[in-house]
Amino acid sequence: MIKRFFPFLSWIATYNKSLLQKDLISGITVGIMLIPQGMAYAMIAGMPPIYGLYAALVPQLVYALMGTSRQLAVGPVAMDSLLVAAGVGALNLINEEDYISTVLFLTLLIGGLQLLMGIFKMGFFVNFLSKPVISGFTSAAALLIGFGQLNHILGTHFAQSGRIHELLANIIRSLPYIHWPTFFMGLGSILFIVLLNRFNKKLPVPLFLVVLGILAVVIFKLNTAGVHIVGNIPKGLPGFQAPEFQWDKMGQLMPIAITVALFGFMESVSIAKTVEERHPEYELDANQELRALGIANMLGSFFQSFSVSGSFSRTAVNDKAGAKTGMSLIFSTLIIAGVLLFLTPLFYNLPAVVLGAIIIVSVAGLVDLKYPWILWKNRKDEFLLLVATFLMTLLIGLMEGILFGVLLSLMLLVYRISKPHMAVLGRIKDTSYFKNIDRFSGDVEVEADKLVLRFDAQLYFGNKDYFKKQLYRQIEKKGPVLKYIILNAEPINYIDSSAASMLERIILDLRHRDIHFLIAAAIGPTRDILYSSGIVDILGEENLYVQTIDAVNGCNEQNERSLMQKKVSLQSKRRTL
């Protein structure tokens, strides 16, 4: 039980020098990578850059002890930061202090929700975020982040917006005021990252850029030329301070907290599962991941951290660098702590345009064009779902976009299960197997007096009318020669009360038409429902078969008995005459 809640106890007992060396290298690599990324993502969240380093401290340490993934790198990420900025920004807070205190309280709420979901094993909620919805939302959010950072690249000031048309209009209005030294520095920074990443992806390019940017400001006095710098960054570790409880804003913050909690968890688990496939030595526990992220965010909020989750880029680097356990995150935390204690004065001359360039290049990789193309070729309905989520997120807002996408995906699911596949089956020649006559038309035998159907879904109030309509359509096709209907119920795993009543009416109606209804291959739970709902009382136990071939043979035997009875009847009539 203790190991379940503190998974680090599983690997710490067998920890050795070989693991220490690999974790140390990967931890230092991720820590170095986190310095510029954390500061940049804090800017996305609307927070001072120092808070990005604060977010890389306590949450990493907590996850290292409580997380079940041994390679997942937890910390500030672009998507969570943008969601936080969009949600808290909508409150129109007057000053920076109120904004920061609201973000910290929101982080506490996010962590509390994740912890509660983990305790009550509600990790399945993330399944409602389908891949087309996630892809559409992520691509749209990436564009909003990228365009939002153009104020740092252009050296202008324009109002941020969660709607692309408003944001573009603000950018266009600011174009006459471009600060050209900042613009050329920003353009050069983007090209530097892109070209160096193509040359060698293992290099800590963002950190190199940060160092070069600081040197450029110091040597060429760019700050006096109007290039905006980060300025004074507080030195030292964040102190313990309880978030200010803001009960009056609970109604406005709760939808944001739910969205970030679910999306952050989904992002973390999907990344962790990808890495887990390459590491069979441990098993991921989704509910413990929720608990770990929840406590990481909750405790983090007491040490000035905003919302964190798993990072794809840092996790990939952590894994490739050889991380074997959560110790890599502990070493990464020590790197950040060292920077906060001794090196923050060095970042005084860091140009904001450099952080903007780092963000733009980072989020550019989140715009996925390959997956929509695959959907366009193979799944038009899911492609439309992706496009709808993408457009809603861009045009209306982040919260509205993802909620609309989830609602639309659920509506698509309901539509699909309300009109499931129904197949007319025929017997493959010289076998006891039955297949769809539309797929195996040349290899199956269809008997004129029998209709064998397979309904590939549960029977419930949403599809019972569709089932009845399709059944009677097939009955009409068969015509007056039809005597037997055999329902292959193997795919039917549930029948609700509405569908049970409908089945009873169908059985009685067909009996009135002198057509026998039989059920074959029903699984255990379905058979239980057939008995408990009283369907068997109307159907008759003799018309419930284990396999479809048994039902067909039963029909043939019944035909033979009927013929024999007719012969006996004719013979008795002749004798009488």
Backbone torsions as a table, in degrees:
resi	resn	phi	psi	omega
1	MET	NA	-42.6	-179.3
2	ILE	-65.6	-42.0	179.2
3	LYS	-65.3	-28.6	179.2
4	ARG	-66.1	-38.7	-178.9
5	PHE	-91.0	-18.6	176.2
6	PHE	-131.1	76.8	-174.4
7	PRO	-60.4	-17.8	-179.8
8	PHE	-62.0	-23.2	178.9
9	LEU	-65.2	-21.7	-180.0
10	SER	-73.2	-34.0	-177.8
11	TRP	-103.0	-20.7	-176.8
12	ILE	-68.0	-29.4	-177.7
13	ALA	-66.3	-29.5	-177.8
14	THR	-110.2	18.2	-176.7
15	TYR	-69.3	138.6	-177.4
16	ASN	-139.5	-179.3	-175.5
17	LYS	-64.4	-36.5	-179.6
18	SER	-63.4	-43.7	178.2
19	LEU	-67.0	-37.7	-179.5
20	LEU	-60.3	-43.4	-178.5
21	GLN	-62.8	-45.1	-179.6
22	LYS	-67.0	-42.7	179.9
23	ASP	-66.0	-35.9	-179.3
24	LEU	-64.7	-46.1	-179.6
25	ILE	-62.9	-47.5	-178.7
26	SER	-67.2	-37.5	179.5
27	GLY	-64.5	-42.1	177.9
28	ILE	-65.1	-41.7	-179.8
29	THR	-60.7	-48.7	-179.0
30	VAL	-67.2	-38.2	179.0
31	GLY	-61.5	-44.1	178.4
32	ILE	-63.7	-40.4	179.6
33	MET	-66.1	-32.8	-175.5
34	LEU	-71.9	-26.9	-175.0
35	ILE	-58.9	-57.9	178.9
36	PRO	-70.7	-37.1	-178.6
37	GLN	-64.4	-46.0	-178.9
38	GLY	-59.3	-43.8	179.9
39	MET	-66.0	-39.0	-179.8
40	ALA	-67.3	-43.4	-178.2
41	TYR	-69.7	-27.2	174.3
42	ALA	-63.3	-38.0	178.7
43	MET	-64.6	-37.0	177.0
44	ILE	-62.0	-41.4	-179.1
45	ALA	-73.1	-3.6	-178.9
46	GLY	81.1	15.7	-178.3
47	MET	-102.7	156.7	172.2
48	PRO	-59.4	145.8	-175.1
49	PRO	-52.5	-33.6	-177.1
50	ILE	-58.8	-29.6	-177.9
51	TYR	-69.0	-21.2	174.4
52	GLY	-68.2	-33.2	175.9
53	LEU	-75.6	-36.4	175.8
54	TYR	-60.6	-38.4	-178.9
55	ALA	-69.6	-13.0	-179.9
56	ALA	-96.2	7.1	-177.5
57	LEU	-98.8	-88.3	-173.8
58	VAL	-58.9	-45.4	-179.5
59	PRO	-57.8	-39.8	178.0
60	GLN	-63.7	-43.4	-178.2
61	LEU	-63.8	-44.5	179.8
62	VAL	-63.3	-45.7	-178.5
63	TYR	-65.1	-36.0	178.5
64	ALA	-57.6	-33.9	-178.4
65	LEU	-87.6	-30.2	-171.2
66	MET	-112.4	-16.1	-177.6
67	GLY	-77.1	148.5	179.5
68	THR	-90.5	-20.0	174.7
69	SER	-82.5	135.5	-177.5
70	ARG	-97.0	-1.9	179.9
71	GLN	-121.4	-13.7	-177.0
72	LEU	-63.9	126.0	178.1
73	ALA	-97.0	113.4	-177.1
74	VAL	-98.7	141.8	179.0
75	GLY	167.4	-166.5	178.5
76	PRO	-65.3	138.4	178.2
77	VAL	-133.5	159.1	-173.6
78	ALA	-63.1	-46.4	-174.2
79	MET	-64.4	-47.9	178.9
80	ASP	-60.5	-40.8	-179.0
81	SER	-62.4	-42.1	-179.7
82	LEU	-67.5	-40.9	178.3
83	LEU	-61.8	-41.8	178.0
84	VAL	-62.7	-45.7	-179.5
85	ALA	-63.0	-41.5	-179.3
86	ALA	-66.1	-42.1	-177.6
87	GLY	-71.0	-49.8	-177.8
88	VAL	-73.5	-34.0	178.7
89	GLY	-61.2	-31.2	-179.2
90	ALA	-68.4	-14.4	179.6
91	LEU	-79.0	-11.7	178.1
92	ASN	54.1	52.6	180.0
93	LEU	-72.8	147.0	-169.5
94	ILE	-75.2	-50.9	-174.8
95	ASN	-123.1	170.1	-175.7
96	GLU	-65.0	-36.9	-179.4
97	GLU	-61.9	-43.8	177.7
98	ASP	-63.4	-39.8	180.0
99	TYR	-62.2	-47.9	-178.7
100	ILE	-63.0	-44.8	-179.0
101	SER	-64.3	-35.0	178.1
102	THR	-69.1	-40.0	177.9
103	VAL	-63.5	-41.4	179.7
104	LEU	-65.5	-40.4	176.9
105	PHE	-66.3	-39.6	177.0
106	LEU	-61.5	-39.3	178.1
107	THR	-62.0	-39.6	176.8
108	LEU	-62.6	-43.0	177.9
109	LEU	-62.4	-44.2	179.8
110	ILE	-60.0	-47.3	179.2
111	GLY	-62.7	-41.4	178.7
112	GLY	-61.8	-42.3	178.4
113	LEU	-63.8	-44.5	180.0
114	GLN	-64.3	-39.7	178.6
115	LEU	-64.5	-46.0	178.6
116	LEU	-61.2	-42.3	178.3
117	MET	-62.8	-37.7	178.2
118	GLY	-68.6	-41.0	179.7
119	ILE	-63.4	-42.1	-179.2
120	PHE	-91.3	13.0	175.2
121	LYS	52.9	53.1	-177.0
122	MET	-105.8	26.6	178.9
123	GLY	-61.5	-20.1	-178.8
124	PHE	-64.9	-18.6	-179.7
125	PHE	-57.2	-30.2	-177.7
126	VAL	-65.7	-19.2	179.2
127	ASN	-65.1	-18.1	179.2
128	PHE	-76.2	-9.3	174.4
129	LEU	-94.1	92.9	-177.8
130	SER	-73.8	161.2	-176.6
131	LYS	-61.9	-41.9	177.0
132	PRO	-59.9	-38.4	178.5
133	VAL	-65.4	-45.9	-179.4
134	ILE	-62.7	-44.8	-178.6
135	SER	-63.4	-46.2	179.1
136	GLY	-62.9	-43.8	180.0
137	PHE	-65.5	-46.0	-177.2
138	THR	-62.6	-44.3	179.7
139	SER	-63.0	-43.1	179.2
140	ALA	-65.6	-43.8	179.5
141	ALA	-63.5	-37.9	178.4
142	ALA	-61.7	-41.1	177.6
143	LEU	-64.4	-42.3	178.7
144	LEU	-63.3	-40.8	177.9
145	ILE	-63.6	-48.6	-177.5
146	GLY	-59.2	-50.2	179.4
147	PHE	-65.8	-33.7	179.5
148	GLY	-65.5	-25.9	-179.4
149	GLN	-85.7	-2.1	179.9
150	LEU	-66.0	-19.2	176.1
151	ASN	-63.3	-33.4	177.3
152	HIS	-75.5	-35.8	-179.2
153	ILE	-73.0	-41.2	-177.5
154	LEU	-82.8	-17.5	-177.1
155	GLY	72.3	27.4	-179.6
156	THR	-115.7	174.5	176.7
157	HIS	-123.4	117.7	175.3
158	PHE	-137.2	153.7	-177.8
159	ALA	-68.6	134.1	176.3
160	GLN	-78.6	154.6	178.8
161	SER	-152.5	149.3	175.7
162	GLY	-87.9	7.8	178.8
163	ARG	-120.0	125.5	-169.3
164	ILE	-61.5	-39.5	-177.8
165	HIS	-66.4	-37.5	177.3
166	GLU	-69.5	-40.7	-179.7
167	LEU	-64.1	-44.0	179.2
168	LEU	-64.5	-39.3	178.1
169	ALA	-62.6	-41.1	178.1
170	ASN	-65.7	-39.0	179.1
171	ILE	-64.4	-45.6	-178.8
172	ILE	-61.7	-39.9	179.5
173	ARG	-66.5	-24.5	-178.4
174	SER	-88.5	-9.1	-175.2
175	LEU	-58.3	-37.6	178.9
176	PRO	-62.7	-14.9	-175.4
177	TYR	-106.8	21.8	-179.6
178	ILE	-58.2	135.3	174.1
179	HIS	-95.5	104.7	-168.5
180	TRP	-62.8	-40.3	176.2
181	PRO	-58.9	-41.0	177.6
182	THR	-65.4	-42.7	-179.3
183	PHE	-59.6	-48.2	-178.4
184	PHE	-67.6	-33.8	176.4
185	MET	-67.2	-40.4	178.3
186	GLY	-65.3	-44.5	179.0
187	LEU	-62.4	-42.6	178.3
188	GLY	-64.5	-37.4	179.6
189	SER	-64.4	-43.4	179.2
190	ILE	-62.9	-45.8	179.4
191	LEU	-63.5	-37.3	178.8
192	PHE	-60.3	-47.4	-179.3
193	ILE	-65.3	-46.5	-176.7
194	VAL	-62.4	-46.9	-176.9
195	LEU	-68.4	-41.8	-179.6
196	LEU	-69.5	-34.1	176.3
197	ASN	-65.1	-36.1	177.0
198	ARG	-68.2	-33.7	-179.5
199	PHE	-71.9	-47.2	-179.0
200	ASN	-157.1	109.8	-176.1
201	LYS	-74.3	-14.0	-177.5
202	LYS	-82.0	-15.9	-178.5
203	LEU	-70.6	141.8	175.6
204	PRO	-78.0	68.9	-173.2
205	VAL	-56.7	-45.7	179.7
206	PRO	-56.4	-37.8	179.4
207	LEU	-68.0	-41.0	175.9
208	PHE	-57.5	-43.0	-178.5
209	LEU	-64.9	-39.6	177.6
210	VAL	-60.1	-46.2	-179.8
211	VAL	-62.8	-46.2	180.0
212	LEU	-63.5	-39.1	179.3
213	GLY	-63.4	-43.0	178.8
214	ILE	-64.3	-44.3	179.5
215	LEU	-61.9	-40.5	-179.8
216	ALA	-61.7	-42.2	179.5
217	VAL	-65.4	-43.5	-177.7
218	VAL	-67.0	-45.7	-175.0
219	ILE	-72.9	-45.9	-174.0
220	PHE	-98.5	4.1	178.4
221	LYS	53.5	45.7	-175.5
222	LEU	-65.4	-25.5	179.6
223	ASN	-64.8	-30.1	177.0
224	THR	-75.9	-16.7	178.1
225	ALA	-91.1	4.6	176.3
226	GLY	102.1	2.0	176.9
227	VAL	-75.8	122.9	-175.9
228	HIS	-74.2	131.5	178.2
229	ILE	-113.6	161.5	-177.5
230	VAL	-63.6	-39.0	178.5
231	GLY	84.7	-156.0	-174.0
232	ASN	-67.5	127.7	177.7
233	ILE	-115.7	124.6	-178.3
234	PRO	-55.5	138.9	179.9
235	LYS	-95.6	143.5	176.6
236	GLY	106.6	167.9	-178.4
237	LEU	-77.8	152.4	178.3
238	PRO	-68.1	138.5	179.3
239	GLY	-84.2	162.5	177.8
240	PHE	-73.2	124.5	179.6
241	GLN	-153.0	120.7	-179.4
242	ALA	-67.2	136.1	177.4
243	PRO	-60.2	146.7	178.8
244	GLU	-75.3	116.4	-178.4
245	PHE	-71.2	125.4	-175.4
246	GLN	-121.7	76.0	-175.2
247	TRP	-63.0	-27.5	-178.8
248	ASP	-69.3	-16.9	-178.9
249	LYS	-105.9	6.0	-176.1
250	MET	-57.5	-43.3	-178.2
251	GLY	-62.1	-34.8	179.3
252	GLN	-81.7	-32.8	-175.5
253	LEU	-84.2	-26.6	-174.3
254	MET	-61.8	-44.5	177.3
255	PRO	-59.9	-37.0	178.1
256	ILE	-66.1	-44.7	-177.8
257	ALA	-61.2	-43.2	179.7
258	ILE	-62.9	-45.0	-178.9
259	THR	-62.3	-48.6	-178.8
260	VAL	-66.5	-39.2	-179.7
261	ALA	-61.6	-46.7	-179.5
262	LEU	-69.9	-47.0	-176.8
263	PHE	-66.4	-41.2	178.6
264	GLY	-62.8	-41.9	178.3
265	PHE	-65.6	-45.0	179.5
266	MET	-58.8	-44.2	179.9
267	GLU	-61.4	-46.1	-178.0
268	SER	-64.4	-47.3	-176.6
269	VAL	-67.3	-40.0	179.7
270	SER	-63.9	-39.2	177.0
271	ILE	-67.4	-45.4	-178.5
272	ALA	-62.6	-38.6	178.8
273	LYS	-66.4	-37.3	177.8
274	THR	-61.0	-43.5	-179.2
275	VAL	-72.7	-35.6	-176.7
276	GLU	-59.3	-32.6	-178.9
277	GLU	-58.3	-26.1	-179.6
278	ARG	-94.3	0.9	-177.0
279	HIS	-134.5	84.8	-177.9
280	PRO	-72.0	-4.0	-175.8
281	GLU	-75.0	-10.1	177.1
282	TYR	-143.8	166.5	-177.6
283	GLU	-125.7	133.9	-178.6
284	LEU	-78.1	137.5	176.7
285	ASP	-118.2	107.5	-173.9
286	ALA	-60.5	-40.2	-178.3
287	ASN	-70.3	-35.7	175.5
288	GLN	-69.4	-32.2	175.1
289	GLU	-61.5	-41.3	176.9
290	LEU	-61.4	-44.9	-179.4
291	ARG	-64.0	-42.2	-179.2
292	ALA	-64.2	-46.2	178.3
293	LEU	-64.8	-39.0	-179.9
294	GLY	-61.7	-48.4	-179.2
295	ILE	-69.4	-35.5	177.6
296	ALA	-60.3	-44.7	179.3
297	ASN	-70.8	-40.5	-179.5
298	MET	-63.7	-51.1	179.6
299	LEU	-66.9	-35.4	178.3
300	GLY	-59.9	-37.9	-178.8
301	SER	-63.9	-22.5	177.2
302	PHE	-81.4	-8.7	178.5
303	PHE	-125.4	38.7	173.5
304	GLN	60.6	35.9	177.6
305	SER	-102.3	139.1	169.9
306	PHE	-91.7	179.8	-171.0
307	SER	-58.6	137.2	178.7
308	VAL	-126.3	160.1	172.2
309	SER	-159.8	-170.3	-178.2
310	GLY	-74.1	139.1	178.7
311	SER	-105.3	128.3	-179.7
312	PHE	-66.3	-48.6	-175.8
313	SER	-64.8	-45.2	-178.3
314	ARG	-71.4	-32.4	176.7
315	THR	-65.6	-42.6	178.3
316	ALA	-60.7	-44.0	178.7
317	VAL	-65.2	-43.3	179.9
318	ASN	-59.4	-43.8	-179.2
319	ASP	-68.4	-46.5	-178.8
320	LYS	-66.0	-29.8	179.6
321	ALA	-76.1	-8.1	174.0
322	GLY	103.3	17.3	179.7
323	ALA	-58.2	133.9	-179.1
324	LYS	-116.3	-24.5	-179.1
325	THR	-144.5	179.6	178.3
326	GLY	-68.2	-6.7	177.4
327	MET	-61.4	-27.7	179.4
328	SER	-61.0	-37.9	177.9
329	LEU	-69.7	-33.1	177.8
330	ILE	-66.0	-41.9	177.2
331	PHE	-65.7	-38.3	177.1
332	SER	-61.8	-40.7	177.4
333	THR	-62.3	-40.1	179.7
334	LEU	-65.3	-35.6	176.9
335	ILE	-62.4	-46.9	179.5
336	ILE	-63.8	-41.1	179.1
337	ALA	-62.1	-39.9	178.4
338	GLY	-63.7	-40.1	177.5
339	VAL	-62.9	-45.3	-178.9
340	LEU	-64.7	-35.2	-177.1
341	LEU	-78.4	-35.5	-169.4
342	PHE	-125.5	-21.7	-167.4
343	LEU	-114.6	-1.6	-176.6
344	THR	-59.6	-32.1	178.1
345	PRO	-60.4	-26.1	-178.9
346	LEU	-67.4	-21.5	-176.8
347	PHE	-91.4	4.8	-179.3
348	TYR	-56.9	-42.8	-176.1
349	ASN	-92.7	16.6	179.0
350	LEU	-69.9	121.2	179.2
351	PRO	-70.8	135.0	178.2
352	ALA	-62.6	-27.5	-179.4
353	VAL	-64.0	-31.2	178.2
354	VAL	-66.0	-44.6	177.8
355	LEU	-64.2	-38.6	176.6
356	GLY	-61.5	-41.1	178.4
357	ALA	-64.7	-41.5	178.8
358	ILE	-60.4	-43.3	179.6
359	ILE	-63.9	-48.0	-176.3
360	ILE	-59.9	-44.9	179.7
361	VAL	-67.3	-38.1	-179.6
362	SER	-63.2	-46.4	-175.3
363	VAL	-79.4	-19.2	178.5
364	ALA	-59.4	-34.7	179.0
365	GLY	-70.8	-12.5	179.7
366	LEU	-83.7	-14.6	177.7
367	VAL	-78.6	108.4	-174.3
368	ASP	-98.0	117.4	177.1
369	LEU	-103.2	-24.3	-176.9
370	LYS	-68.4	-47.0	-176.9
371	TYR	-63.2	-45.1	175.8
372	PRO	-59.0	-36.4	178.8
373	TRP	-64.2	-40.1	177.3
374	ILE	-63.0	-43.8	178.9
375	LEU	-64.7	-38.7	179.8
376	TRP	-60.7	-37.4	-178.5
377	LYS	-78.4	-31.9	-171.1
378	ASN	-117.8	-31.3	-174.1
379	ARG	-135.3	82.9	-175.6
380	LYS	-61.8	-37.9	-177.9
381	ASP	-65.4	-41.0	178.8
382	GLU	-72.8	-29.9	174.7
383	PHE	-62.8	-43.7	178.4
384	LEU	-64.2	-36.2	176.2
385	LEU	-62.5	-44.5	179.1
386	LEU	-62.2	-47.2	-178.4
387	VAL	-63.9	-41.2	179.8
388	ALA	-62.6	-43.9	178.1
389	THR	-63.9	-42.9	179.5
390	PHE	-59.0	-49.1	-177.4
391	LEU	-68.6	-40.6	179.1
392	MET	-63.5	-40.3	179.5
393	THR	-65.5	-41.6	-179.3
394	LEU	-69.8	-42.8	-169.2
395	LEU	-92.1	-29.0	-174.6
396	ILE	-110.8	-41.0	179.2
397	GLY	152.7	162.5	-176.6
398	LEU	-65.7	-52.1	-178.3
399	MET	-61.3	-47.9	-178.1
400	GLU	-63.5	-38.0	-178.2
401	GLY	-62.9	-48.4	-177.3
402	ILE	-72.1	-36.3	177.4
403	LEU	-66.4	-40.8	177.1
404	PHE	-63.4	-41.2	179.1
405	GLY	-62.3	-43.8	178.2
406	VAL	-63.1	-45.5	179.3
407	LEU	-61.1	-43.2	-179.4
408	LEU	-65.9	-39.1	178.8
409	SER	-66.8	-36.1	176.7
410	LEU	-68.2	-38.1	177.1
411	MET	-64.9	-39.1	177.0
412	LEU	-63.9	-40.0	177.9
413	LEU	-63.2	-46.2	179.5
414	VAL	-60.8	-41.9	179.2
415	TYR	-61.4	-43.0	-178.6
416	ARG	-64.9	-45.5	-176.7
417	ILE	-77.3	-13.0	175.4
418	SER	-83.3	-16.4	177.1
419	LYS	-133.9	66.0	-177.4
420	PRO	-74.7	174.8	-179.0
421	HIS	-75.2	132.8	173.2
422	MET	-125.3	125.2	-175.9
423	ALA	-114.4	140.3	169.7
424	VAL	-90.3	125.6	-173.9
425	LEU	-103.3	149.9	173.3
426	GLY	-133.2	158.8	-176.8
427	ARG	-86.4	128.1	175.6
428	ILE	-68.3	133.8	-173.2
429	LYS	-53.5	133.2	175.5
430	ASP	62.8	23.8	176.4
431	THR	-135.9	177.3	175.8
432	SER	-106.7	16.2	-178.4
433	TYR	-95.8	144.6	179.5
434	PHE	-120.4	132.1	-177.6
435	LYS	-131.5	164.1	179.0
436	ASN	-62.1	122.9	-176.3
437	ILE	-67.5	-22.7	178.4
438	ASP	-74.9	-26.1	-179.6
439	ARG	-94.9	-27.8	-176.1
440	PHE	-126.3	46.4	-171.9
441	SER	-59.6	-33.9	-176.4
442	GLY	-84.5	-10.6	-173.6
443	ASP	-113.9	0.7	-175.1
444	VAL	-115.6	153.3	177.5
445	GLU	-108.9	131.8	179.3
446	VAL	-118.7	123.8	-179.6
447	GLU	-91.3	134.3	-172.5
448	ALA	-61.2	-35.0	-174.7
449	ASP	-90.1	3.0	-177.8
450	LYS	-126.2	141.1	174.2
451	LEU	-123.6	112.4	-179.7
452	VAL	-105.6	121.8	-176.2
453	LEU	-121.7	149.2	172.0
454	ARG	-127.8	125.9	-179.2
455	PHE	-107.8	113.4	-169.3
456	ASP	-91.2	55.1	177.3
457	ALA	-172.0	169.4	172.0
458	GLN	-71.5	154.5	177.8
459	LEU	-98.7	118.9	-179.6
460	TYR	-146.9	179.1	-173.0
461	PHE	-58.1	-26.9	-177.0
462	GLY	-77.2	-23.3	-178.2
463	ASN	-124.4	6.7	-177.9
464	LYS	-64.2	-39.3	179.1
465	ASP	-67.7	-36.5	177.1
466	TYR	-64.3	-43.1	177.8
467	PHE	-58.4	-48.1	-178.7
468	LYS	-62.9	-42.2	-179.1
469	LYS	-63.2	-44.7	-179.9
470	GLN	-67.6	-37.6	179.2
471	LEU	-62.3	-49.5	-177.6
472	TYR	-69.6	-27.0	174.9
473	ARG	-65.1	-42.5	178.6
474	GLN	-69.4	-33.0	177.0
475	ILE	-63.4	-42.7	178.6
476	GLU	-62.7	-38.0	179.1
477	LYS	-63.4	-37.3	-178.1
478	LYS	-70.9	-36.8	178.7
479	GLY	82.9	-164.8	-173.1
480	PRO	-70.0	-13.3	-178.8
481	VAL	-75.3	-14.7	-175.8
482	LEU	-67.7	129.4	179.0
483	LYS	-122.5	-26.7	-173.8
484	TYR	-133.8	136.7	171.2
485	ILE	-119.9	122.8	-180.0
486	ILE	-113.1	118.1	177.5
487	LEU	-96.0	112.0	172.6
488	ASN	-76.7	105.1	-171.9
489	ALA	-96.7	14.1	-177.0
490	GLU	-58.3	-42.4	179.5
491	PRO	-75.5	-10.9	-176.6
492	ILE	-83.9	108.0	-177.5
493	ASN	-100.1	-3.2	179.2
494	TYR	-159.6	144.2	174.4
495	ILE	-133.4	116.8	-179.7
496	ASP	-83.8	177.4	-173.1
497	SER	-64.5	-36.1	179.5
498	SER	-64.6	-45.0	-180.0
499	ALA	-68.5	-33.9	178.8
500	ALA	-64.3	-42.8	177.3
501	SER	-62.8	-39.9	178.9
502	MET	-63.3	-42.8	178.7
503	LEU	-61.8	-40.9	178.6
504	GLU	-60.8	-43.6	179.9
505	ARG	-65.3	-38.4	179.0
506	ILE	-64.7	-45.2	-179.4
507	ILE	-59.1	-45.6	-179.3
508	LEU	-66.9	-39.7	179.3
509	ASP	-64.3	-43.4	-179.7
510	LEU	-67.7	-35.6	178.0
511	ARG	-63.7	-37.3	177.0
512	HIS	-63.0	-29.9	178.4
513	ARG	-87.8	3.1	-178.4
514	ASP	67.7	36.8	174.6
515	ILE	-116.8	127.6	-177.8
516	HIS	-87.5	134.8	178.9
517	PHE	-108.0	127.9	-178.9
518	LEU	-127.7	150.5	177.3
519	ILE	-121.5	133.0	-178.2
520	ALA	-130.3	152.9	170.9
521	ALA	62.7	24.1	177.9
522	ALA	-68.0	134.6	178.9
523	ILE	-76.0	168.1	-174.1
524	GLY	-51.0	-55.2	-179.3
525	PRO	-58.4	-35.8	179.4
526	THR	-70.5	-39.6	176.9
527	ARG	-61.9	-39.1	177.4
528	ASP	-58.6	-42.9	179.7
529	ILE	-67.2	-38.4	178.5
530	LEU	-59.5	-37.2	179.6
531	TYR	-79.6	-47.0	-174.8
532	SER	-67.7	-29.7	-178.8
533	SER	-84.2	-10.3	179.4
534	GLY	88.3	6.8	179.8
535	ILE	-63.6	-39.8	-178.2
536	VAL	-62.5	-32.6	179.4
537	ASP	-61.7	-35.3	179.0
538	ILE	-85.8	-38.9	-179.3
539	LEU	-69.1	-41.2	-174.0
540	GLY	92.8	128.2	-177.8
541	GLU	-59.5	-29.2	179.9
542	GLU	-66.9	-14.2	179.6
543	ASN	-103.2	16.0	177.1
544	LEU	-112.6	116.0	-172.4
545	TYR	-118.9	154.0	-179.3
546	VAL	-74.4	-41.7	-179.1
547	GLN	-129.6	158.8	-179.4
548	THR	-63.3	-39.9	-179.6
549	ILE	-62.7	-33.5	177.5
550	ASP	-65.5	-40.5	179.0
551	ALA	-64.8	-42.1	178.4
552	VAL	-63.0	-45.4	178.6
553	ASN	-63.0	-37.1	177.5
554	GLY	-63.1	-39.3	176.8
555	CYS	-64.0	-43.0	179.9
556	ASN	-63.9	-40.4	178.0
557	GLU	-63.9	-39.3	178.7
558	GLN	-65.2	-37.8	176.4
559	ASN	-63.0	-42.7	179.7
560	GLU	-63.5	-42.5	178.3
561	ARG	-63.3	-39.9	179.3
562	SER	-63.6	-41.1	177.6
563	LEU	-64.6	-42.0	179.4
564	MET	-62.4	-41.6	179.1
565	GLN	-63.6	-38.3	178.0
566	LYS	-65.5	-41.5	178.6
567	LYS	-62.3	-44.3	179.4
568	VAL	-62.9	-40.6	179.4
569	SER	-63.8	-41.9	179.0
570	LEU	-65.3	-42.6	180.0
571	GLN	-63.0	-40.3	179.9
572	SER	-66.9	-35.1	177.5
573	LYS	-65.9	-41.4	179.2
574	ARG	-62.5	-43.3	179.6
575	ARG	-61.9	-38.7	-179.9
576	THR	-64.1	-41.7	179.1
577	LEU	-67.2	NA	NA
